[in-house]
Amino acid sequence: MVASERVGVGPADQVLVLMAEGKGRAEARRWQPELGGSVVGEVEYIGLYQIQTSGTTAQDLESAVEQGKRQLMSTPPSPTGSSPRRSP
């Protein structure tokens, strides 16, 4: 566990991605290269996927979260052109 003022306390090597309704594990896997990790867990019925990265520090965690945010704001890696949910 690491502590970051920007993203809080959590494992340095874990990022959660909340996918758009109707998108599943295959879509989440398309995000793996963007976050430098692989899908290792899921709560499929709500579209929540856990991606494990190689992070070891708070800075690694912050970087992964920021990368995820950038991906949400850009065109998603999807052949359908749909995007993951954005938090308010």
PDB file as gemmi writes it, atoms N, CA and C in Angstrom:
CRYST1    1.000    1.000    1.000  90.00  90.00  90.00 P 1                      
ATOM      1  N   MET A   1       0.836  -1.172   0.000  1.00  0.00           N  
ATOM      2  CA  MET A   1       0.000   0.000   0.000  1.00  0.00           C  
ATOM      3  C   MET A   1       0.884   1.240   0.000  1.00  0.00           C  
ATOM      4  N   VAL A   2       0.419   2.235  -0.737  1.00  0.00           N  
ATOM      5  CA  VAL A   2       1.118   3.509  -0.770  1.00  0.00           C  
ATOM      6  C   VAL A   2       0.111   4.615  -0.472  1.00  0.00           C  
ATOM      7  N   ALA A   3       0.609   5.748  -0.014  1.00  0.00           N  
ATOM      8  CA  ALA A   3      -0.241   6.898   0.280  1.00  0.00           C  
ATOM      9  C   ALA A   3       0.121   8.036  -0.662  1.00  0.00           C  
ATOM     10  N   SER A   4      -0.900   8.590  -1.283  1.00  0.00           N  
ATOM     11  CA  SER A   4      -0.711   9.698  -2.207  1.00  0.00           C  
ATOM     12  C   SER A   4      -1.704  10.797  -1.843  1.00  0.00           C  
ATOM     13  N   GLU A   5      -1.239  12.026  -1.771  1.00  0.00           N  
ATOM     14  CA  GLU A   5      -2.147  13.133  -1.502  1.00  0.00           C  
ATOM     15  C   GLU A   5      -3.140  13.313  -2.655  1.00  0.00           C  
ATOM     16  N   ARG A   6      -2.741  12.978  -3.858  1.00  0.00           N  
ATOM     17  CA  ARG A   6      -3.613  13.179  -5.033  1.00  0.00           C  
ATOM     18  C   ARG A   6      -4.658  12.091  -5.201  1.00  0.00           C  
ATOM     19  N   VAL A   7      -4.318  10.825  -4.937  1.00  0.00           N  
ATOM     20  CA  VAL A   7      -5.268   9.735  -5.206  1.00  0.00           C  
ATOM     21  C   VAL A   7      -5.615   8.906  -3.981  1.00  0.00           C  
ATOM     22  N   GLY A   8      -5.040   9.223  -2.838  1.00  0.00           N  
ATOM     23  CA  GLY A   8      -5.366   8.508  -1.610  1.00  0.00           C  
ATOM     24  C   GLY A   8      -4.459   7.319  -1.352  1.00  0.00           C  
ATOM     25  N   VAL A   9      -4.960   6.403  -0.543  1.00  0.00           N  
ATOM     26  CA  VAL A   9      -4.197   5.219  -0.156  1.00  0.00           C  
ATOM     27  C   VAL A   9      -4.680   4.022  -0.969  1.00  0.00           C  
ATOM     28  N   GLY A  10      -3.742   3.255  -1.482  1.00  0.00           N  
ATOM     29  CA  GLY A  10      -4.103   2.075  -2.260  1.00  0.00           C  
ATOM     30  C   GLY A  10      -2.868   1.329  -2.704  1.00  0.00           C  
ATOM     31  N   PRO A  11      -3.087   0.180  -3.329  1.00  0.00           N  
ATOM     32  CA  PRO A  11      -1.945  -0.570  -3.851  1.00  0.00           C  
ATOM     33  C   PRO A  11      -1.334   0.162  -5.049  1.00  0.00           C  
ATOM     34  N   ALA A  12      -0.028   0.222  -5.086  1.00  0.00           N  
ATOM     35  CA  ALA A  12       0.671   0.953  -6.149  1.00  0.00           C  
ATOM     36  C   ALA A  12       0.497   0.306  -7.510  1.00  0.00           C  
ATOM     37  N   ASP A  13       0.108  -0.959  -7.521  1.00  0.00           N  
ATOM     38  CA  ASP A  13       0.046  -1.691  -8.789  1.00  0.00           C  
ATOM     39  C   ASP A  13      -1.382  -2.059  -9.215  1.00  0.00           C  
ATOM     40  N   GLN A  14      -2.391  -1.335  -8.735  1.00  0.00           N  
ATOM     41  CA  GLN A  14      -3.778  -1.669  -9.061  1.00  0.00           C  
ATOM     42  C   GLN A  14      -4.540  -0.419  -9.499  1.00  0.00           C  
ATOM     43  N   VAL A  15      -5.291  -0.551 -10.590  1.00  0.00           N  
ATOM     44  CA  VAL A  15      -6.152   0.525 -11.086  1.00  0.00           C  
ATOM     45  C   VAL A  15      -7.507  -0.092 -11.388  1.00  0.00           C  
ATOM     46  N   LEU A  16      -8.573   0.603 -11.018  1.00  0.00           N  
ATOM     47  CA  LEU A  16      -9.921   0.148 -11.339  1.00  0.00           C  
ATOM     48  C   LEU A  16     -10.469   0.984 -12.483  1.00  0.00           C  
ATOM     49  N   VAL A  17     -11.105   0.311 -13.440  1.00  0.00           N  
ATOM     50  CA  VAL A  17     -11.692   0.979 -14.604  1.00  0.00           C  
ATOM     51  C   VAL A  17     -13.173   0.628 -14.639  1.00  0.00           C  
ATOM     52  N   LEU A  18     -14.013   1.648 -14.688  1.00  0.00           N  
ATOM     53  CA  LEU A  18     -15.456   1.453 -14.772  1.00  0.00           C  
ATOM     54  C   LEU A  18     -15.868   1.662 -16.226  1.00  0.00           C  
ATOM     55  N   MET A  19     -16.315   0.589 -16.866  1.00  0.00           N  
ATOM     56  CA  MET A  19     -16.642   0.631 -18.285  1.00  0.00           C  
ATOM     57  C   MET A  19     -18.068   1.127 -18.503  1.00  0.00           C  
ATOM     58  N   ALA A  20     -18.339   1.600 -19.706  1.00  0.00           N  
ATOM     59  CA  ALA A  20     -19.680   2.030 -20.077  1.00  0.00           C  
ATOM     60  C   ALA A  20     -20.633   0.846 -20.030  1.00  0.00           C  
ATOM     61  N   GLU A  21     -21.889   1.138 -19.780  1.00  0.00           N  
ATOM     62  CA  GLU A  21     -22.906   0.090 -19.726  1.00  0.00           C  
ATOM     63  C   GLU A  21     -22.875  -0.725 -21.024  1.00  0.00           C  
ATOM     64  N   GLY A  22     -22.919  -2.033 -20.877  1.00  0.00           N  
ATOM     65  CA  GLY A  22     -22.913  -2.919 -22.031  1.00  0.00           C  
ATOM     66  C   GLY A  22     -21.528  -3.335 -22.505  1.00  0.00           C  
ATOM     67  N   LYS A  23     -20.485  -2.713 -21.946  1.00  0.00           N  
ATOM     68  CA  LYS A  23     -19.117  -3.088 -22.305  1.00  0.00           C  
ATOM     69  C   LYS A  23     -18.593  -4.058 -21.265  1.00  0.00           C  
ATOM     70  N   GLY A  24     -17.791  -5.004 -21.695  1.00  0.00           N  
ATOM     71  CA  GLY A  24     -17.342  -6.033 -20.777  1.00  0.00           C  
ATOM     72  C   GLY A  24     -15.852  -6.217 -20.749  1.00  0.00           C  
ATOM     73  N   ARG A  25     -15.459  -7.426 -20.397  1.00  0.00           N  
ATOM     74  CA  ARG A  25     -14.049  -7.772 -20.220  1.00  0.00           C  
ATOM     75  C   ARG A  25     -13.231  -7.543 -21.490  1.00  0.00           C  
ATOM     76  N   ALA A  26     -13.801  -7.855 -22.644  1.00  0.00           N  
ATOM     77  CA  ALA A  26     -13.051  -7.658 -23.895  1.00  0.00           C  
ATOM     78  C   ALA A  26     -12.691  -6.187 -24.079  1.00  0.00           C  
ATOM     79  N   GLU A  27     -13.617  -5.317 -23.773  1.00  0.00           N  
ATOM     80  CA  GLU A  27     -13.354  -3.880 -23.873  1.00  0.00           C  
ATOM     81  C   GLU A  27     -12.308  -3.454 -22.843  1.00  0.00           C  
ATOM     82  N   ALA A  28     -12.428  -3.980 -21.630  1.00  0.00           N  
ATOM     83  CA  ALA A  28     -11.450  -3.653 -20.585  1.00  0.00           C  
ATOM     84  C   ALA A  28     -10.051  -4.100 -21.004  1.00  0.00           C  
ATOM     85  N   ARG A  29      -9.979  -5.240 -21.647  1.00  0.00           N  
ATOM     86  CA  ARG A  29      -8.662  -5.734 -22.098  1.00  0.00           C  
ATOM     87  C   ARG A  29      -8.026  -4.805 -23.122  1.00  0.00           C  
ATOM     88  N   ARG A  30      -8.841  -4.098 -23.872  1.00  0.00           N  
ATOM     89  CA  ARG A  30      -8.290  -3.135 -24.834  1.00  0.00           C  
ATOM     90  C   ARG A  30      -7.571  -2.002 -24.123  1.00  0.00           C  
ATOM     91  N   TRP A  31      -7.895  -1.775 -22.850  1.00  0.00           N  
ATOM     92  CA  TRP A  31      -7.255  -0.714 -22.063  1.00  0.00           C  
ATOM     93  C   TRP A  31      -5.944  -1.174 -21.436  1.00  0.00           C  
ATOM     94  N   GLN A  32      -5.675  -2.465 -21.416  1.00  0.00           N  
ATOM     95  CA  GLN A  32      -4.470  -2.983 -20.772  1.00  0.00           C  
ATOM     96  C   GLN A  32      -3.197  -2.295 -21.258  1.00  0.00           C  
ATOM     97  N   PRO A  33      -2.969  -2.212 -22.565  1.00  0.00           N  
ATOM     98  CA  PRO A  33      -1.727  -1.576 -23.009  1.00  0.00           C  
ATOM     99  C   PRO A  33      -1.646  -0.102 -22.624  1.00  0.00           C  
ATOM    100  N   GLU A  34      -2.798   0.572 -22.601  1.00  0.00           N  
ATOM    101  CA  GLU A  34      -2.815   1.987 -22.257  1.00  0.00           C  
ATOM    102  C   GLU A  34      -2.362   2.217 -20.819  1.00  0.00           C  
ATOM    103  N   LEU A  35      -2.678   1.285 -19.951  1.00  0.00           N  
ATOM    104  CA  LEU A  35      -2.318   1.400 -18.534  1.00  0.00           C  
ATOM    105  C   LEU A  35      -1.101   0.565 -18.174  1.00  0.00           C  
ATOM    106  N   GLY A  36      -0.556  -0.162 -19.136  1.00  0.00           N  
ATOM    107  CA  GLY A  36       0.642  -0.968 -18.881  1.00  0.00           C  
ATOM    108  C   GLY A  36       0.405  -2.100 -17.918  1.00  0.00           C  
ATOM    109  N   GLY A  37      -0.724  -2.784 -18.064  1.00  0.00           N  
ATOM    110  CA  GLY A  37      -1.026  -3.867 -17.141  1.00  0.00           C  
ATOM    111  C   GLY A  37      -1.948  -4.894 -17.760  1.00  0.00           C  
ATOM    112  N   SER A  38      -2.565  -5.695 -16.894  1.00  0.00           N  
ATOM    113  CA  SER A  38      -3.495  -6.710 -17.376  1.00  0.00           C  
ATOM    114  C   SER A  38      -4.680  -6.835 -16.420  1.00  0.00           C  
ATOM    115  N   VAL A  39      -5.829  -7.234 -16.964  1.00  0.00           N  
ATOM    116  CA  VAL A  39      -7.036  -7.407 -16.166  1.00  0.00           C  
ATOM    117  C   VAL A  39      -6.838  -8.615 -15.254  1.00  0.00           C  
ATOM    118  N   VAL A  40      -6.989  -8.394 -13.946  1.00  0.00           N  
ATOM    119  CA  VAL A  40      -6.821  -9.477 -12.977  1.00  0.00           C  
ATOM    120  C   VAL A  40      -8.061  -9.693 -12.112  1.00  0.00           C  
ATOM    121  N   GLY A  41      -9.044  -8.827 -12.250  1.00  0.00           N  
ATOM    122  CA  GLY A  41     -10.264  -8.970 -11.467  1.00  0.00           C  
ATOM    123  C   GLY A  41     -11.397  -8.186 -12.091  1.00  0.00           C  
ATOM    124  N   GLU A  42     -12.619  -8.526 -11.672  1.00  0.00           N  
ATOM    125  CA  GLU A  42     -13.765  -7.822 -12.225  1.00  0.00           C  
ATOM    126  C   GLU A  42     -15.001  -8.001 -11.352  1.00  0.00           C  
ATOM    127  N   VAL A  43     -15.885  -7.035 -11.469  1.00  0.00           N  
ATOM    128  CA  VAL A  43     -17.244  -7.131 -10.963  1.00  0.00           C  
ATOM    129  C   VAL A  43     -18.084  -6.881 -12.211  1.00  0.00           C  
ATOM    130  N   GLU A  44     -18.281  -7.955 -12.964  1.00  0.00           N  
ATOM    131  CA  GLU A  44     -18.830  -7.857 -14.316  1.00  0.00           C  
ATOM    132  C   GLU A  44     -20.188  -7.167 -14.378  1.00  0.00           C  
ATOM    133  N   TYR A  45     -21.063  -7.449 -13.408  1.00  0.00           N  
ATOM    134  CA  TYR A  45     -22.418  -6.909 -13.503  1.00  0.00           C  
ATOM    135  C   TYR A  45     -22.481  -5.390 -13.381  1.00  0.00           C  
ATOM    136  N   ILE A  46     -21.421  -4.741 -12.883  1.00  0.00           N  
ATOM    137  CA  ILE A  46     -21.402  -3.274 -12.878  1.00  0.00           C  
ATOM    138  C   ILE A  46     -20.321  -2.719 -13.811  1.00  0.00           C  
ATOM    139  N   GLY A  47     -19.611  -3.586 -14.522  1.00  0.00           N  
ATOM    140  CA  GLY A  47     -18.604  -3.147 -15.481  1.00  0.00           C  
ATOM    141  C   GLY A  47     -17.334  -2.600 -14.854  1.00  0.00           C  
ATOM    142  N   LEU A  48     -16.959  -3.112 -13.682  1.00  0.00           N  
ATOM    143  CA  LEU A  48     -15.769  -2.653 -12.983  1.00  0.00           C  
ATOM    144  C   LEU A  48     -14.651  -3.676 -13.165  1.00  0.00           C  
ATOM    145  N   TYR A  49     -13.500  -3.222 -13.639  1.00  0.00           N  
ATOM    146  CA  TYR A  49     -12.382  -4.121 -13.927  1.00  0.00           C  
ATOM    147  C   TYR A  49     -11.132  -3.647 -13.211  1.00  0.00           C  
ATOM    148  N   GLN A  50     -10.419  -4.601 -12.645  1.00  0.00           N  
ATOM    149  CA  GLN A  50      -9.182  -4.344 -11.905  1.00  0.00           C  
ATOM    150  C   GLN A  50      -8.012  -4.651 -12.834  1.00  0.00           C  
ATOM    151  N   ILE A  51      -7.159  -3.658 -13.025  1.00  0.00           N  
ATOM    152  CA  ILE A  51      -5.986  -3.827 -13.878  1.00  0.00           C  
ATOM    153  C   ILE A  51      -4.747  -3.738 -13.007  1.00  0.00           C  
ATOM    154  N   GLN A  52      -3.924  -4.780 -13.090  1.00  0.00           N  
ATOM    155  CA  GLN A  52      -2.682  -4.797 -12.326  1.00  0.00           C  
ATOM    156  C   GLN A  52      -1.563  -4.265 -13.201  1.00  0.00           C  
ATOM    157  N   THR A  53      -0.810  -3.314 -12.656  1.00  0.00           N  
ATOM    158  CA  THR A  53       0.322  -2.717 -13.356  1.00  0.00           C  
ATOM    159  C   THR A  53       1.615  -3.140 -12.669  1.00  0.00           C  
ATOM    160  N   SER A  54       2.715  -2.598 -13.112  1.00  0.00           N  
ATOM    161  CA  SER A  54       4.001  -2.909 -12.488  1.00  0.00           C  
ATOM    162  C   SER A  54       4.389  -1.865 -11.446  1.00  0.00           C  
ATOM    163  N   GLY A  55       3.461  -0.998 -11.055  1.00  0.00           N  
ATOM    164  CA  GLY A  55       3.744   0.082 -10.115  1.00  0.00           C  
ATOM    165  C   GLY A  55       4.232  -0.401  -8.761  1.00  0.00           C  
ATOM    166  N   THR A  56       5.138   0.390  -8.167  1.00  0.00           N  
ATOM    167  CA  THR A  56       5.668   0.071  -6.839  1.00  0.00           C  
ATOM    168  C   THR A  56       5.666   1.282  -5.914  1.00  0.00           C  
ATOM    169  N   THR A  57       5.394   2.466  -6.439  1.00  0.00           N  
ATOM    170  CA  THR A  57       5.458   3.687  -5.634  1.00  0.00           C  
ATOM    171  C   THR A  57       4.157   4.490  -5.763  1.00  0.00           C  
ATOM    172  N   ALA A  58       4.007   5.465  -4.882  1.00  0.00           N  
ATOM    173  CA  ALA A  58       2.852   6.366  -4.957  1.00  0.00           C  
ATOM    174  C   ALA A  58       2.848   7.095  -6.296  1.00  0.00           C  
ATOM    175  N   GLN A  59       4.030   7.462  -6.772  1.00  0.00           N  
ATOM    176  CA  GLN A  59       4.124   8.146  -8.064  1.00  0.00           C  
ATOM    177  C   GLN A  59       3.648   7.227  -9.198  1.00  0.00           C  
ATOM    178  N   ASP A  60       3.955   5.948  -9.138  1.00  0.00           N  
ATOM    179  CA  ASP A  60       3.482   4.994 -10.136  1.00  0.00           C  
ATOM    180  C   ASP A  60       1.951   4.936 -10.139  1.00  0.00           C  
ATOM    181  N   LEU A  61       1.369   4.905  -8.947  1.00  0.00           N  
ATOM    182  CA  LEU A  61      -0.083   4.872  -8.829  1.00  0.00           C  
ATOM    183  C   LEU A  61      -0.691   6.146  -9.418  1.00  0.00           C  
ATOM    184  N   GLU A  62      -0.135   7.285  -9.060  1.00  0.00           N  
ATOM    185  CA  GLU A  62      -0.620   8.555  -9.591  1.00  0.00           C  
ATOM    186  C   GLU A  62      -0.517   8.581 -11.109  1.00  0.00           C  
ATOM    187  N   SER A  63       0.582   8.097 -11.643  1.00  0.00           N  
ATOM    188  CA  SER A  63       0.773   8.071 -13.098  1.00  0.00           C  
ATOM    189  C   SER A  63      -0.266   7.187 -13.778  1.00  0.00           C  
ATOM    190  N   ALA A  64      -0.544   6.023 -13.207  1.00  0.00           N  
ATOM    191  CA  ALA A  64      -1.536   5.116 -13.786  1.00  0.00           C  
ATOM    192  C   ALA A  64      -2.925   5.744 -13.754  1.00  0.00           C  
ATOM    193  N   VAL A  65      -3.267   6.393 -12.644  1.00  0.00           N  
ATOM    194  CA  VAL A  65      -4.568   7.056 -12.549  1.00  0.00           C  
ATOM    195  C   VAL A  65      -4.661   8.189 -13.559  1.00  0.00           C  
ATOM    196  N   GLU A  66      -3.613   8.984 -13.675  1.00  0.00           N  
ATOM    197  CA  GLU A  66      -3.612  10.085 -14.645  1.00  0.00           C  
ATOM    198  C   GLU A  66      -3.700   9.555 -16.075  1.00  0.00           C  
ATOM    199  N   GLN A  67      -2.998   8.461 -16.357  1.00  0.00           N  
ATOM    200  CA  GLN A  67      -3.076   7.859 -17.691  1.00  0.00           C  
ATOM    201  C   GLN A  67      -4.503   7.407 -17.973  1.00  0.00           C  
ATOM    202  N   GLY A  68      -5.140   6.801 -16.986  1.00  0.00           N  
ATOM    203  CA  GLY A  68      -6.531   6.384 -17.143  1.00  0.00           C  
ATOM    204  C   GLY A  68      -7.440   7.563 -17.408  1.00  0.00           C  
ATOM    205  N   LYS A  69      -7.240   8.651 -16.688  1.00  0.00           N  
ATOM    206  CA  LYS A  69      -8.046   9.859 -16.904  1.00  0.00           C  
ATOM    207  C   LYS A  69      -7.840  10.406 -18.318  1.00  0.00           C  
ATOM    208  N   ARG A  70      -6.594  10.441 -18.769  1.00  0.00           N  
ATOM    209  CA  ARG A  70      -6.318  10.920 -20.132  1.00  0.00           C  
ATOM    210  C   ARG A  70      -7.022  10.048 -21.159  1.00  0.00           C  
ATOM    211  N   GLN A  71      -7.015   8.735 -20.919  1.00  0.00           N  
ATOM    212  CA  GLN A  71      -7.674   7.823 -21.855  1.00  0.00           C  
ATOM    213  C   GLN A  71      -9.178   8.051 -21.872  1.00  0.00           C  
ATOM    214  N   LEU A  72      -9.759   8.370 -20.728  1.00  0.00           N  
ATOM    215  CA  LEU A  72     -11.196   8.637 -20.677  1.00  0.00           C  
ATOM    216  C   LEU A  72     -11.551   9.891 -21.461  1.00  0.00           C  
ATOM    217  N   MET A  73     -10.646  10.837 -21.492  1.00  0.00           N  
ATOM    218  CA  MET A  73     -10.918  12.091 -22.182  1.00  0.00           C  
ATOM    219  C   MET A  73     -10.611  12.021 -23.674  1.00  0.00           C  
ATOM    220  N   SER A  74      -9.913  10.984 -24.088  1.00  0.00           N  
ATOM    221  CA  SER A  74      -9.578  10.835 -25.505  1.00  0.00           C  
ATOM    222  C   SER A  74     -10.439   9.744 -26.123  1.00  0.00           C  
ATOM    223  N   THR A  75     -10.217   9.482 -27.373  1.00  0.00           N  
ATOM    224  CA  THR A  75     -10.943   8.414 -28.042  1.00  0.00           C  
ATOM    225  C   THR A  75     -10.551   7.084 -27.435  1.00  0.00           C  
ATOM    226  N   PRO A  76     -11.510   6.291 -26.987  1.00  0.00           N  
ATOM    227  CA  PRO A  76     -11.178   5.004 -26.365  1.00  0.00           C  
ATOM    228  C   PRO A  76     -10.643   4.004 -27.375  1.00  0.00           C  
ATOM    229  N   PRO A  77      -9.874   3.032 -26.907  1.00  0.00           N  
ATOM    230  CA  PRO A  77      -9.356   2.012 -27.812  1.00  0.00           C  
ATOM    231  C   PRO A  77     -10.444   0.998 -28.133  1.00  0.00           C  
ATOM    232  N   SER A  78     -11.451   1.448 -28.889  1.00  0.00           N  
ATOM    233  CA  SER A  78     -12.587   0.586 -29.179  1.00  0.00           C  
ATOM    234  C   SER A  78     -12.969   0.683 -30.639  1.00  0.00           C  
ATOM    235  N   PRO A  79     -13.180  -0.431 -31.301  1.00  0.00           N  
ATOM    236  CA  PRO A  79     -13.593  -0.377 -32.694  1.00  0.00           C  
ATOM    237  C   PRO A  79     -15.019   0.158 -32.843  1.00  0.00           C  
ATOM    238  N   THR A  80     -15.799   0.178 -31.759  1.00  0.00           N  
ATOM    239  CA  THR A  80     -17.174   0.662 -31.834  1.00  0.00           C  
ATOM    240  C   THR A  80     -17.271   2.156 -31.583  1.00  0.00           C  
ATOM    241  N   GLY A  81     -16.216   2.740 -31.043  1.00  0.00           N  
ATOM    242  CA  GLY A  81     -16.216   4.170 -30.785  1.00  0.00           C  
ATOM    243  C   GLY A  81     -16.937   4.580 -29.524  1.00  0.00           C  
ATOM    244  N   SER A  82     -17.388   3.623 -28.716  1.00  0.00           N  
ATOM    245  CA  SER A  82     -18.055   3.981 -27.469  1.00  0.00           C  
ATOM    246  C   SER A  82     -16.999   4.264 -26.401  1.00  0.00           C  
ATOM    247  N   SER A  83     -17.373   5.019 -25.394  1.00  0.00           N  
ATOM    248  CA  SER A  83     -16.395   5.362 -24.379  1.00  0.00           C  
ATOM    249  C   SER A  83     -16.810   4.865 -23.009  1.00  0.00           C  
ATOM    250  N   PRO A  84     -15.815   4.648 -22.133  1.00  0.00           N  
ATOM    251  CA  PRO A  84     -16.124   4.255 -20.759  1.00  0.00           C  
ATOM    252  C   PRO A  84     -16.876   5.368 -20.043  1.00  0.00           C  
ATOM    253  N   ARG A  85     -17.523   5.011 -18.949  1.00  0.00           N  
ATOM    254  CA  ARG A  85     -18.248   6.004 -18.161  1.00  0.00           C  
ATOM    255  C   ARG A  85     -17.283   7.037 -17.624  1.00  0.00           C  
ATOM    256  N   ARG A  86     -17.766   8.235 -17.521  1.00  0.00           N  
ATOM    257  CA  ARG A  86     -16.988   9.304 -16.916  1.00  0.00           C  
ATOM    258  C   ARG A  86     -17.644   9.668 -15.609  1.00  0.00           C  
ATOM    259  N   SER A  87     -16.824   9.882 -14.587  1.00  0.00           N  
ATOM    260  CA  SER A  87     -17.398  10.261 -13.308  1.00  0.00           C  
ATOM    261  C   SER A  87     -17.724  11.743 -13.337  1.00  0.00           C  
ATOM    262  N   PRO A  88     -18.755  12.154 -12.592  1.00  0.00           N  
ATOM    263  CA  PRO A  88     -19.161  13.572 -12.600  1.00  0.00           C  
ATOM    264  C   PRO A  88     -18.117  14.488 -12.015  1.00  0.00           C  
TER     265      PRO A  88                                                      
END                                                                             
